[in-house]
Amino acid sequence: MTDNDRLASWIAEEEQVQARLDAGPGPGVATPEQIAGKTGLETMQAMLRGELPYAAIAKTLDFSLISIEPGTATFQGTPLARHLNPLGTIHGGWFATLLDSALGCAIHTMMPPGRGYTTAELSVNLVKAITPKVPRVRAEGKVIHCGRQLATAEARLVGADGTLYAHATTTCLVFDLPSRGAR
């Protein structure tokens, strides 16, 4: 597959996902009733099907969830001029947010019903600048370990041509979600 073919495939996949998301509830937060009894994977799959709201940060920063599997999550982002830093390249916070989303959602897929997680540590290594001339990038997150109290994951941010722009790791705390009455 050529780089142009891969990019065209990425854009087509993004359009299909976005159509499902646009037909659903849109950006927001799922209610406790909507996720009750669901695993993290089931929750993420329902979000990807457009049955549950997706995180508003994705709309704000022009990226979206593309695929979800047990222990993995892929997000795709469109670097735009509004994401530039004063030097004319994409701001490091944009890289970090896209990678953090892939890392966290990969871990989310491993959560049984009633369990949650939060980022305790995020390490991002930027290895190549992105400009708005780069049409799309993908953050591909993979769980390394998921235990009862801690989970770790790694992610890579790549272009359709295979260029590595950044890589990251995370450590997340895993915990029981509070019951409805405790919120």
Short mmCIF file of the C-alpha atoms (twelve columns), coordinates in Angstrom:
data_MODEL
# 
_entry.id   MODEL 
# 
loop_
_atom_site.group_PDB 
_atom_site.id 
_atom_site.type_symbol 
_atom_site.label_atom_id 
_atom_site.label_alt_id 
_atom_site.label_comp_id 
_atom_site.label_asym_id 
_atom_site.label_seq_id 
_atom_site.Cartn_x 
_atom_site.Cartn_y 
_atom_site.Cartn_z 
_atom_site.pdbx_PDB_model_num 
ATOM 1   C CA . MET A 1   0.000   0.000  0.000  1 
ATOM 2   C CA . THR A 2   1.410   3.409  -0.940 1 
ATOM 3   C CA . ASP A 3   1.495   6.334  1.500  1 
ATOM 4   C CA . ASN A 4   -1.283  8.043  -0.502 1 
ATOM 5   C CA . ASP A 5   -3.400  4.880  -0.424 1 
ATOM 6   C CA . ARG A 6   -2.877  4.564  3.334  1 
ATOM 7   C CA . LEU A 7   -3.845  8.218  3.851  1 
ATOM 8   C CA . ALA A 8   -6.968  7.784  1.691  1 
ATOM 9   C CA . SER A 9   -7.883  4.688  3.731  1 
ATOM 10  C CA . TRP A 10  -7.362  6.595  7.000  1 
ATOM 11  C CA . ILE A 11  -9.566  9.470  5.814  1 
ATOM 12  C CA . ALA A 12  -12.310 7.100  4.611  1 
ATOM 13  C CA . GLU A 13  -12.261 5.264  7.950  1 
ATOM 14  C CA . GLU A 14  -12.409 8.592  9.812  1 
ATOM 15  C CA . GLU A 15  -15.414 9.707  7.738  1 
ATOM 16  C CA . GLN A 16  -17.272 6.460  8.543  1 
ATOM 17  C CA . VAL A 17  -16.565 6.825  12.263 1 
ATOM 18  C CA . GLN A 18  -17.511 10.508 12.271 1 
ATOM 19  C CA . ALA A 19  -20.823 9.742  10.557 1 
ATOM 20  C CA . ARG A 20  -21.680 7.279  13.373 1 
ATOM 21  C CA . LEU A 21  -20.607 9.761  16.036 1 
ATOM 22  C CA . ASP A 22  -22.585 12.603 14.427 1 
ATOM 23  C CA . ALA A 23  -25.704 10.400 14.330 1 
ATOM 24  C CA . GLY A 24  -25.356 9.671  18.061 1 
ATOM 25  C CA . PRO A 25  -25.611 11.871 21.136 1 
ATOM 26  C CA . GLY A 26  -22.502 13.893 20.245 1 
ATOM 27  C CA . PRO A 27  -19.867 15.107 22.682 1 
ATOM 28  C CA . GLY A 28  -20.527 14.770 26.390 1 
ATOM 29  C CA . VAL A 29  -20.279 12.355 29.299 1 
ATOM 30  C CA . ALA A 30  -22.171 9.092  29.660 1 
ATOM 31  C CA . THR A 31  -24.437 8.853  32.690 1 
ATOM 32  C CA . PRO A 32  -23.810 6.204  35.353 1 
ATOM 33  C CA . GLU A 33  -26.997 4.470  34.174 1 
ATOM 34  C CA . GLN A 34  -25.669 4.271  30.599 1 
ATOM 35  C CA . ILE A 35  -22.485 2.487  31.650 1 
ATOM 36  C CA . ALA A 36  -23.824 0.420  34.560 1 
ATOM 37  C CA . GLY A 37  -22.779 -3.208 34.229 1 
ATOM 38  C CA . LYS A 38  -20.610 -2.550 31.148 1 
ATOM 39  C CA . THR A 39  -16.930 -3.339 30.890 1 
ATOM 40  C CA . GLY A 40  -14.602 -0.602 29.713 1 
ATOM 41  C CA . LEU A 41  -14.367 -2.341 26.343 1 
ATOM 42  C CA . GLU A 42  -18.166 -2.467 26.016 1 
ATOM 43  C CA . THR A 43  -18.378 1.227  26.949 1 
ATOM 44  C CA . MET A 44  -15.719 2.224  24.403 1 
ATOM 45  C CA . GLN A 45  -17.332 0.075  21.695 1 
ATOM 46  C CA . ALA A 46  -20.731 1.707  22.386 1 
ATOM 47  C CA . MET A 47  -19.076 5.114  22.109 1 
ATOM 48  C CA . LEU A 48  -17.489 4.172  18.778 1 
ATOM 49  C CA . ARG A 49  -20.872 2.965  17.484 1 
ATOM 50  C CA . GLY A 50  -22.386 6.354  18.367 1 
ATOM 51  C CA . GLU A 51  -24.567 4.955  21.162 1 
ATOM 52  C CA . LEU A 52  -22.827 6.882  23.968 1 
ATOM 53  C CA . PRO A 53  -21.423 10.421 24.003 1 
ATOM 54  C CA . TYR A 54  -17.774 10.850 23.098 1 
ATOM 55  C CA . ALA A 55  -15.311 13.144 24.885 1 
ATOM 56  C CA . ALA A 56  -15.741 16.805 23.904 1 
ATOM 57  C CA . ILE A 57  -11.955 17.312 23.840 1 
ATOM 58  C CA . ALA A 58  -11.901 15.318 20.589 1 
ATOM 59  C CA . LYS A 59  -14.100 17.907 18.863 1 
ATOM 60  C CA . THR A 60  -12.153 20.801 20.403 1 
ATOM 61  C CA . LEU A 61  -8.782  19.489 19.201 1 
ATOM 62  C CA . ASP A 62  -9.865  17.849 15.918 1 
ATOM 63  C CA . PHE A 63  -9.218  14.201 16.631 1 
ATOM 64  C CA . SER A 64  -11.391 11.131 16.991 1 
ATOM 65  C CA . LEU A 65  -11.443 7.572  18.201 1 
ATOM 66  C CA . ILE A 66  -10.943 5.317  15.175 1 
ATOM 67  C CA . SER A 67  -10.757 1.804  16.556 1 
ATOM 68  C CA . ILE A 68  -10.895 -0.067 19.821 1 
ATOM 69  C CA . GLU A 69  -9.911  -3.627 20.700 1 
ATOM 70  C CA . PRO A 70  -9.033  -5.314 23.985 1 
ATOM 71  C CA . GLY A 71  -5.883  -3.555 25.200 1 
ATOM 72  C CA . THR A 72  -5.621  -1.160 22.248 1 
ATOM 73  C CA . ALA A 73  -7.062  2.159  21.135 1 
ATOM 74  C CA . THR A 74  -6.364  4.180  18.007 1 
ATOM 75  C CA . PHE A 75  -7.108  7.879  17.622 1 
ATOM 76  C CA . GLN A 76  -6.636  9.947  14.494 1 
ATOM 77  C CA . GLY A 77  -5.956  13.659 14.485 1 
ATOM 78  C CA . THR A 78  -5.922  16.478 11.964 1 
ATOM 79  C CA . PRO A 79  -3.165  18.998 12.741 1 
ATOM 80  C CA . LEU A 80  -4.519  22.450 11.893 1 
ATOM 81  C CA . ALA A 81  -3.266  26.026 12.024 1 
ATOM 82  C CA . ARG A 82  -5.285  26.619 15.204 1 
ATOM 83  C CA . HIS A 83  -3.043  24.050 16.954 1 
ATOM 84  C CA . LEU A 84  0.183   25.947 16.188 1 
ATOM 85  C CA . ASN A 85  2.620   27.212 18.785 1 
ATOM 86  C CA . PRO A 86  4.370   30.582 18.287 1 
ATOM 87  C CA . LEU A 87  7.139   28.892 16.269 1 
ATOM 88  C CA . GLY A 88  4.714   27.625 13.621 1 
ATOM 89  C CA . THR A 89  4.629   23.926 14.494 1 
ATOM 90  C CA . ILE A 90  1.898   21.939 16.216 1 
ATOM 91  C CA . HIS A 91  1.865   22.588 19.958 1 
ATOM 92  C CA . GLY A 92  3.268   19.829 22.171 1 
ATOM 93  C CA . GLY A 93  0.056   19.840 24.188 1 
ATOM 94  C CA . TRP A 94  -1.817  18.659 21.094 1 
ATOM 95  C CA . PHE A 95  0.626   15.738 20.726 1 
ATOM 96  C CA . ALA A 96  0.266   14.942 24.437 1 
ATOM 97  C CA . THR A 97  -3.541  15.073 24.451 1 
ATOM 98  C CA . LEU A 98  -3.835  12.784 21.438 1 
ATOM 99  C CA . LEU A 99  -1.351  10.308 22.935 1 
ATOM 100 C CA . ASP A 100 -2.936  10.490 26.400 1 
ATOM 101 C CA . SER A 101 -6.316  9.678  24.838 1 
ATOM 102 C CA . ALA A 102 -4.942  6.581  23.101 1 
ATOM 103 C CA . LEU A 103 -3.095  5.461  26.227 1 
ATOM 104 C CA . GLY A 104 -6.019  5.974  28.589 1 
ATOM 105 C CA . CYS A 105 -8.619  4.428  26.314 1 
ATOM 106 C CA . ALA A 106 -6.415  1.368  25.736 1 
ATOM 107 C CA . ILE A 107 -6.382  0.915  29.516 1 
ATOM 108 C CA . HIS A 108 -10.131 1.648  29.666 1 
ATOM 109 C CA . THR A 109 -10.731 -1.429 27.473 1 
ATOM 110 C CA . MET A 110 -9.284  -3.592 30.240 1 
ATOM 111 C CA . MET A 111 -11.612 -2.357 33.012 1 
ATOM 112 C CA . PRO A 112 -14.255 -4.760 34.333 1 
ATOM 113 C CA . PRO A 113 -17.664 -3.331 35.295 1 
ATOM 114 C CA . GLY A 114 -17.411 -0.995 38.270 1 
ATOM 115 C CA . ARG A 115 -13.700 -0.251 37.849 1 
ATOM 116 C CA . GLY A 116 -12.103 2.954  36.611 1 
ATOM 117 C CA . TYR A 117 -8.683  4.525  36.175 1 
ATOM 118 C CA . THR A 118 -6.948  7.872  36.148 1 
ATOM 119 C CA . THR A 119 -3.625  8.978  34.734 1 
ATOM 120 C CA . ALA A 120 -0.937  9.154  37.421 1 
ATOM 121 C CA . GLU A 121 2.035   9.720  35.102 1 
ATOM 122 C CA . LEU A 122 2.368   10.664 31.449 1 
ATOM 123 C CA . SER A 123 5.690   10.796 29.632 1 
ATOM 124 C CA . VAL A 124 5.755   12.150 26.088 1 
ATOM 125 C CA . ASN A 125 8.761   12.217 23.772 1 
ATOM 126 C CA . LEU A 126 8.401   14.471 20.724 1 
ATOM 127 C CA . VAL A 127 10.812  13.274 18.043 1 
ATOM 128 C CA . LYS A 128 9.723   15.266 14.966 1 
ATOM 129 C CA . ALA A 129 7.744   18.463 14.492 1 
ATOM 130 C CA . ILE A 130 4.310   18.385 12.888 1 
ATOM 131 C CA . THR A 131 3.035   21.225 10.709 1 
ATOM 132 C CA . PRO A 132 -0.435  21.646 9.199  1 
ATOM 133 C CA . LYS A 133 1.067   20.219 5.976  1 
ATOM 134 C CA . VAL A 134 0.816   16.778 7.633  1 
ATOM 135 C CA . PRO A 135 -2.778  15.787 6.782  1 
ATOM 136 C CA . ARG A 136 -3.381  13.167 9.515  1 
ATOM 137 C CA . VAL A 137 -1.596  11.413 12.341 1 
ATOM 138 C CA . ARG A 138 -2.565  8.367  14.356 1 
ATOM 139 C CA . ALA A 139 -1.948  7.677  18.025 1 
ATOM 140 C CA . GLU A 140 -1.899  3.945  18.623 1 
ATOM 141 C CA . GLY A 141 -2.056  2.964  22.302 1 
ATOM 142 C CA . LYS A 142 -1.343  -0.514 23.688 1 
ATOM 143 C CA . VAL A 143 -1.594  -1.819 27.235 1 
ATOM 144 C CA . ILE A 144 1.632   -3.202 28.641 1 
ATOM 145 C CA . HIS A 145 0.237   -4.299 32.024 1 
ATOM 146 C CA . CYS A 146 -3.118  -4.012 33.739 1 
ATOM 147 C CA . GLY A 147 -3.261  -5.043 37.359 1 
ATOM 148 C CA . ARG A 148 -5.649  -4.490 40.260 1 
ATOM 149 C CA . GLN A 149 -4.113  -1.137 41.258 1 
ATOM 150 C CA . LEU A 150 -1.848  -0.012 38.416 1 
ATOM 151 C CA . ALA A 151 -1.921  -0.151 34.625 1 
ATOM 152 C CA . THR A 152 0.734   0.878  32.116 1 
ATOM 153 C CA . ALA A 153 0.534   1.526  28.401 1 
ATOM 154 C CA . GLU A 154 2.614   2.821  25.519 1 
ATOM 155 C CA . ALA A 155 1.659   4.726  22.369 1 
ATOM 156 C CA . ARG A 156 3.181   5.964  19.143 1 
ATOM 157 C CA . LEU A 157 2.078   8.967  17.081 1 
ATOM 158 C CA . VAL A 158 2.700   8.265  13.387 1 
ATOM 159 C CA . GLY A 159 1.881   9.691  9.991  1 
ATOM 160 C CA . ALA A 160 0.372   7.753  7.097  1 
ATOM 161 C CA . ASP A 161 3.873   7.503  5.615  1 
ATOM 162 C CA . GLY A 162 5.124   5.772  8.766  1 
ATOM 163 C CA . THR A 163 6.955   8.809  10.157 1 
ATOM 164 C CA . LEU A 164 7.214   8.665  13.935 1 
ATOM 165 C CA . TYR A 165 6.371   12.050 15.468 1 
ATOM 166 C CA . ALA A 166 6.203   11.095 19.144 1 
ATOM 167 C CA . HIS A 167 5.939   8.218  21.574 1 
ATOM 168 C CA . ALA A 168 4.602   8.093  25.110 1 
ATOM 169 C CA . THR A 169 4.008   5.953  28.159 1 
ATOM 170 C CA . THR A 170 1.568   6.202  31.024 1 
ATOM 171 C CA . THR A 171 0.972   4.781  34.455 1 
ATOM 172 C CA . CYS A 172 -2.639  4.816  35.601 1 
ATOM 173 C CA . LEU A 173 -4.162  4.180  38.990 1 
ATOM 174 C CA . VAL A 174 -6.966  1.601  38.870 1 
ATOM 175 C CA . PHE A 175 -9.797  1.778  41.414 1 
ATOM 176 C CA . ASP A 176 -13.400 0.891  42.202 1 
ATOM 177 C CA . LEU A 177 -15.851 3.468  40.884 1 
ATOM 178 C CA . PRO A 178 -17.960 5.055  43.595 1 
ATOM 179 C CA . SER A 179 -21.468 3.698  43.893 1 
ATOM 180 C CA . ARG A 180 -24.326 5.894  42.644 1 
ATOM 181 C CA . GLY A 181 -25.271 6.929  46.175 1 
ATOM 182 C CA . ALA A 182 -21.697 8.040  46.993 1 
ATOM 183 C CA . ARG A 183 -21.407 10.524 44.138 1 
# 
